[in-house]
Amino acid sequence: MRKTAVYKHPLFLAHHTGKDHLEAAERLCCIYQELEREEIASRLFFPVFKKATTTSIKLNHTPEHVREVAATATHPASYLDADTRTSADSYEAALYAAGAVIDGINRLELKEIDNAFCLVRPPGHHAERNQSMGFCLFNNVAIGANWAVRKLGLERIMIIDWDLHHGNGTQKSFYRNDKVLYCSTHQYPFYPGSGALPESGEGRGRGYTVNIPLAGMAGDDEYARIFNELYVPLARAYQPQLILVSCGFDIMASEPLGSMQVTPAGVAYMTRVTLELAQELCDGKLLITLEGGYNLDNMRNGSLAVLTELHGAPLANYHPVYLTQQDVERFRSTTVESASLDQAMHWVKNWWNI
């Protein structure tokens, strides 16, 4: 089986957002409880890692923004925007969240692990260069990608963002950059308002932003089709040296913030395809980091589905979320019809000539 690194830390639970806030510590508590079971813990690797330095954070964020977030460390409660609340430990938690992604990328490069899942808070993909927003303080995946480019010399990184919401911060980080191919599926129109199909990059980055805006109620078959018909040939055309995933479980059914209908099996299939692409194209180098998801059952079941696929076998007899070959063949042959999806995929395929 594969050596899957799982990044967790007590500080991720100490980032307090206030009573009744959706982005609460309970999102991780329900997952961490499963990871404490010996049957599961014995199959995974839990690295000791350091927090990111401010120098690393500034690879993606302005010094002024770093100072603004750091200033919250002396206050029991602060607001960086209407939705983004911090506590006294939030700044440290955010440093460790970015540090987890950096550590995972470094271990992948050194071949110390086969793949990684960063179960972190606060999330990151809405955080822009100079602004926290949408529950996000620093952009964890963008910091990690910038670090891989600047420190490891990588020239082609693919980011797949399957969170319910568009990752405006990640898109802006690489909008003029051809060293990162950013691909997002998201409910649209929806918060934060970005992610329309024509948003495809500028300058050297033209074409390296790929947005697939979806109406609500899209489920396993729609997402499977996107991966089968678009992400697989797109990745093969781009030839990434590293694949990063912004993973949001808010695309699953019964989420309070959206209306997508993905099941744990759908999450497992997206993970399976992404893992196979990493094995084919970049020596298996795949790191997944947590973004949204606010239904606790979805958080637990989605995380176990991802971890099972990364590990390569069921993690626990009482929770088998492993795809059978029959499941895989069904997803690979899906022909679900969608006029809006057809339009988006046609546009991208023409641009990339795939």
C-alpha positions as CSV (number, residue, x, y, z in Angstrom):
1,M,0.0,0.0,0.0
2,R,1.0,3.6,-0.5
3,K,2.6,5.8,2.2
4,T,0.0,8.5,2.7
5,A,1.0,11.4,4.8
6,V,-1.8,13.0,6.8
7,Y,-1.2,16.5,8.2
8,K,-3.1,17.4,11.4
9,H,-2.3,19.7,14.3
10,P,-4.0,20.9,17.5
11,L,-3.7,24.5,16.4
12,F,-6.1,23.7,13.6
13,L,-8.8,23.1,16.2
14,A,-7.7,26.3,18.2
15,H,-8.7,28.6,15.4
16,H,-12.0,29.7,16.9
17,T,-14.5,31.5,14.7
18,G,-17.4,32.1,17.1
19,K,-20.7,30.6,18.0
20,D,-22.8,29.3,15.1
21,H,-20.0,30.0,12.5
22,L,-20.1,27.3,9.8
23,E,-16.3,27.2,9.5
24,A,-15.8,25.7,13.0
25,A,-13.4,23.3,14.6
26,E,-16.0,20.6,14.6
27,R,-15.4,20.2,10.9
28,L,-12.0,18.7,11.7
29,C,-12.9,17.1,15.0
30,C,-15.2,14.6,13.3
31,I,-12.3,13.6,11.0
32,Y,-9.6,13.6,13.7
33,Q,-11.7,11.2,15.8
34,E,-11.7,8.7,12.9
35,L,-7.9,9.1,12.5
36,E,-7.4,8.3,16.2
37,R,-8.8,4.8,15.7
38,E,-5.9,2.3,15.7
39,E,-7.2,0.4,12.7
40,I,-7.0,3.6,10.6
41,A,-4.0,5.4,12.3
42,S,-1.8,2.3,11.8
43,R,-2.2,2.6,8.0
44,L,-1.3,6.3,7.7
45,F,1.8,8.4,8.3
46,F,1.5,11.6,10.5
47,P,4.5,13.8,9.9
48,V,5.9,16.3,12.4
49,F,6.1,19.6,10.6
50,K,6.9,23.2,11.1
51,K,4.9,26.3,10.5
52,A,5.5,28.3,7.4
53,T,7.9,31.3,7.7
54,T,6.6,34.7,6.9
55,T,9.1,34.7,4.0
56,S,7.2,31.7,2.6
57,I,3.9,33.4,3.1
58,K,5.1,36.5,1.3
59,L,5.7,34.4,-1.8
60,N,2.0,34.8,-2.3
61,H,0.9,37.7,0.0
62,T,1.9,41.2,0.6
63,P,3.9,42.2,3.7
64,E,0.9,44.4,4.7
65,H,-1.5,41.5,4.5
66,V,0.8,39.3,6.6
67,R,1.0,42.1,9.2
68,E,-2.8,42.5,9.3
69,V,-3.3,38.8,10.0
70,A,-0.5,38.7,12.5
71,A,-2.0,41.6,14.4
72,T,-5.0,39.4,15.3
73,A,-2.8,37.2,17.5
74,T,-3.3,39.6,20.4
75,H,-7.1,39.6,20.2
76,P,-9.7,37.0,21.3
77,A,-11.9,38.0,18.3
78,S,-11.3,40.0,15.2
79,Y,-13.0,40.3,11.8
80,L,-10.9,40.5,8.6
81,D,-14.1,40.7,6.5
82,A,-17.7,40.1,7.2
83,D,-17.4,36.3,7.2
84,T,-13.8,35.8,8.2
85,R,-13.3,35.9,12.0
86,T,-10.2,35.1,13.9
87,S,-9.1,34.3,17.5
88,A,-5.9,34.6,19.4
89,D,-4.5,31.4,17.8
90,S,-5.7,31.9,14.3
91,Y,-2.5,33.5,13.0
92,E,-0.4,30.5,14.2
93,A,-2.9,28.1,12.9
94,A,-2.7,29.8,9.5
95,L,1.1,29.5,9.5
96,Y,0.9,25.8,10.3
97,A,-1.8,25.3,7.6
98,A,0.6,26.7,4.9
99,G,3.5,24.9,6.6
100,A,1.7,21.6,6.2
101,V,1.3,22.1,2.4
102,I,5.0,23.2,2.1
103,D,6.2,20.2,4.1
104,G,4.1,17.8,2.1
105,I,5.4,19.1,-1.2
106,N,9.0,18.9,0.0
107,R,8.5,15.3,1.2
108,L,7.0,14.3,-2.1
109,E,10.0,15.8,-3.9
110,L,12.3,13.9,-1.6
111,K,10.3,10.7,-2.2
112,E,9.7,10.3,1.6
113,I,6.0,9.8,1.0
114,D,3.8,8.7,-1.9
115,N,1.0,11.3,-1.5
116,A,-0.5,13.6,1.2
117,F,-3.7,15.0,2.6
118,C,-3.5,18.2,4.6
119,L,-6.5,18.3,7.0
120,V,-6.0,21.9,7.9
121,R,-7.9,25.0,9.1
122,P,-8.3,27.8,8.2
123,P,-8.9,27.0,4.6
124,G,-7.2,29.1,1.9
125,H,-8.4,29.3,-1.7
126,H,-10.4,32.6,-1.3
127,A,-7.5,34.5,0.3
128,E,-6.1,37.0,-2.2
129,R,-2.6,38.6,-2.3
130,N,-3.6,41.4,0.0
131,Q,-7.0,40.3,1.5
132,S,-8.5,37.6,3.7
133,M,-12.0,36.6,2.7
134,G,-14.4,33.7,2.7
135,F,-13.2,32.1,5.9
136,C,-9.6,32.1,4.5
137,L,-6.6,33.9,6.0
138,F,-3.7,32.8,3.8
139,N,-3.9,30.9,0.5
140,N,-2.4,27.5,1.5
141,V,-2.4,25.9,-1.9
142,A,-1.1,29.0,-3.7
143,I,1.7,29.4,-1.1
144,G,2.6,25.8,-1.7
145,A,2.7,26.2,-5.5
146,N,4.7,29.4,-5.3
147,W,7.1,27.7,-3.0
148,A,7.5,24.7,-5.3
149,V,8.2,27.1,-8.2
150,R,10.6,29.4,-6.3
151,K,12.4,26.9,-4.1
152,L,12.2,23.6,-6.0
153,G,12.4,25.0,-9.5
154,L,9.3,23.3,-10.8
155,E,7.9,24.8,-14.0
156,R,4.5,23.0,-14.4
157,I,2.1,22.6,-11.5
158,M,-1.5,21.6,-11.9
159,I,-4.1,22.7,-9.3
160,I,-7.5,21.1,-9.4
161,D,-10.1,22.9,-7.2
162,W,-13.3,20.9,-6.7
163,D,-14.6,23.1,-3.8
164,L,-18.2,24.3,-4.2
165,H,-17.0,27.9,-4.5
166,H,-14.6,29.4,-7.0
167,G,-11.1,29.9,-5.7
168,N,-10.8,33.5,-6.6
169,G,-7.6,33.9,-4.6
170,T,-5.8,31.0,-6.3
171,Q,-6.9,32.2,-9.7
172,K,-5.6,35.7,-9.1
173,S,-2.3,34.3,-7.8
174,F,-1.5,32.7,-11.1
175,Y,-3.6,34.6,-13.7
176,R,-0.6,35.8,-15.6
177,N,1.5,32.7,-15.0
178,D,2.0,29.7,-17.2
179,K,3.9,27.7,-14.5
180,V,0.6,26.9,-12.8
181,L,-2.5,25.5,-14.5
182,Y,-5.5,26.3,-12.3
183,C,-8.6,24.2,-13.0
184,S,-11.8,24.9,-11.1
185,T,-15.3,23.4,-11.0
186,H,-17.8,25.4,-8.9
187,Q,-21.4,26.4,-8.5
188,Y,-22.1,29.5,-10.5
189,P,-23.2,32.2,-10.2
190,F,-22.4,31.9,-6.5
191,Y,-20.0,33.4,-3.9
192,P,-17.5,34.9,-4.6
193,G,-18.9,35.9,-8.0
194,S,-15.8,35.0,-10.0
195,G,-15.1,31.9,-12.1
196,A,-17.0,32.6,-15.4
197,L,-15.9,30.6,-18.4
198,P,-14.1,33.5,-20.2
199,E,-11.8,34.1,-17.2
200,S,-8.9,32.2,-18.7
201,G,-5.8,34.1,-17.8
202,E,-3.8,37.0,-19.2
203,G,-0.4,37.5,-20.8
204,R,1.7,34.4,-20.4
205,G,-1.0,32.9,-18.3
206,R,-3.6,33.0,-21.1
207,G,-5.3,29.7,-21.2
208,Y,-3.8,28.5,-18.0
209,T,-6.9,29.3,-16.0
210,V,-9.7,26.8,-16.7
211,N,-13.1,27.5,-15.2
212,I,-16.0,25.1,-15.5
213,P,-19.0,26.9,-13.9
214,L,-21.8,24.6,-13.0
215,A,-25.4,25.0,-12.1
216,G,-26.7,23.5,-8.9
217,M,-27.7,19.9,-8.6
218,A,-24.6,18.5,-10.4
219,G,-23.7,15.2,-9.1
220,D,-21.3,12.2,-9.5
221,D,-21.9,11.8,-13.2
222,E,-21.3,15.4,-14.1
223,Y,-18.0,15.6,-12.1
224,A,-16.9,12.2,-13.5
225,R,-17.5,13.5,-17.0
226,I,-15.4,16.6,-16.4
227,F,-12.5,14.5,-15.1
228,N,-12.8,11.9,-17.9
229,E,-13.2,14.1,-20.8
230,L,-11.4,17.3,-19.8
231,Y,-9.0,17.0,-16.9
232,V,-7.3,13.8,-18.1
233,P,-6.5,15.0,-21.6
234,L,-5.7,18.5,-20.2
235,A,-3.2,17.1,-17.7
236,R,-1.6,14.9,-20.4
237,A,-1.2,18.0,-22.6
238,Y,0.3,20.1,-19.8
239,Q,2.5,17.4,-18.3
240,P,2.5,18.7,-14.7
241,Q,5.5,18.0,-12.4
242,L,3.2,18.1,-9.4
243,I,-0.6,18.0,-8.9
244,L,-2.3,19.9,-6.0
245,V,-5.9,19.6,-5.1
246,S,-8.1,22.2,-3.3
247,C,-10.6,19.7,-1.8
248,G,-14.0,21.0,-0.7
249,F,-16.6,18.6,0.6
250,D,-19.3,21.2,0.1
251,I,-20.0,19.7,-3.3
252,M,-21.6,16.8,-1.5
253,A,-25.4,16.4,-1.0
254,S,-27.1,18.0,2.0
255,E,-24.5,20.8,2.3
256,P,-25.9,24.0,3.9
257,L,-24.1,26.3,1.5
258,G,-24.8,24.7,-1.8
259,S,-26.9,22.3,-3.9
260,M,-24.5,19.9,-5.5
261,Q,-25.2,16.2,-5.2
262,V,-21.9,14.4,-5.1
263,T,-21.7,11.3,-3.0
264,P,-18.6,9.7,-1.2
265,A,-18.3,7.4,-4.3
266,G,-18.0,10.5,-6.5
267,V,-15.4,12.0,-4.3
268,A,-13.5,8.7,-4.4
269,Y,-13.6,8.6,-8.1
270,M,-12.3,12.1,-8.5
271,T,-9.4,11.2,-6.2
272,R,-8.8,7.9,-8.1
273,V,-8.5,9.7,-11.4
274,T,-6.3,12.5,-10.0
275,L,-4.0,9.9,-8.4
276,E,-3.8,7.9,-11.6
277,L,-2.8,11.1,-13.5
278,A,-0.1,11.8,-10.9
279,Q,1.3,8.3,-11.2
280,E,1.3,8.6,-15.0
281,L,2.7,12.1,-15.3
282,C,4.7,13.2,-12.3
283,D,5.9,10.2,-10.4
284,G,2.8,10.1,-8.2
285,K,3.4,13.5,-6.7
286,L,-0.1,14.5,-5.4
287,L,-1.0,16.6,-2.4
288,I,-4.6,17.4,-1.4
289,T,-5.5,20.1,1.0
290,L,-8.8,20.8,2.7
291,E,-11.0,23.8,1.7
292,G,-14.7,23.9,2.5
293,G,-17.4,21.5,3.7
294,Y,-19.9,22.2,6.5
295,N,-22.0,19.0,6.9
296,L,-20.1,16.9,9.4
297,D,-21.2,13.6,7.9
298,N,-19.9,14.7,4.6
299,M,-16.6,15.9,6.1
300,R,-16.1,12.5,7.7
301,N,-17.2,10.4,4.8
302,G,-15.6,12.5,2.2
303,S,-12.3,12.5,4.0
304,L,-12.3,8.8,4.5
305,A,-13.1,8.3,0.8
306,V,-10.1,10.5,-0.2
307,L,-7.8,8.8,2.3
308,T,-8.8,5.3,1.2
309,E,-8.0,6.1,-2.4
310,L,-4.7,7.7,-1.5
311,H,-3.7,4.7,0.6
312,G,-4.9,2.2,-2.0
313,A,-7.1,-0.1,0.1
314,P,-9.9,0.2,2.7
315,L,-8.8,1.8,5.9
316,A,-11.4,0.2,8.1
317,N,-13.7,-2.8,7.9
318,Y,-16.5,-0.8,9.4
319,H,-16.2,2.0,6.8
320,P,-15.3,0.6,3.4
321,V,-15.4,3.5,1.0
322,Y,-13.4,1.8,-1.6
323,L,-14.5,1.8,-5.3
324,T,-15.0,-1.6,-6.9
325,Q,-13.9,-2.1,-10.5
326,Q,-17.6,-2.0,-11.4
327,D,-17.9,1.4,-9.8
328,V,-14.9,2.7,-11.7
329,E,-16.2,1.4,-15.1
330,R,-19.6,3.0,-14.5
331,F,-18.0,6.3,-13.8
332,R,-15.7,6.1,-16.7
333,S,-18.5,5.4,-19.1
334,T,-20.9,8.1,-17.9
335,T,-22.5,10.1,-20.7
336,V,-24.6,12.4,-18.7
337,E,-26.0,15.2,-20.9
338,S,-25.7,18.9,-20.0
339,A,-25.9,21.8,-22.4
340,S,-23.9,24.2,-20.2
341,L,-21.2,21.6,-19.5
342,D,-21.0,20.8,-23.2
343,Q,-20.4,24.5,-23.9
344,A,-17.7,24.9,-21.2
345,M,-15.8,21.7,-22.2
346,H,-16.0,22.6,-25.9
347,W,-14.5,26.0,-25.2
348,V,-11.6,24.6,-23.2
349,K,-10.9,21.7,-25.5
350,N,-10.6,24.0,-28.5
351,W,-8.2,26.3,-26.6
352,W,-5.9,23.4,-25.7
353,N,-6.5,21.5,-28.9
354,I,-7.4,18.3,-27.0
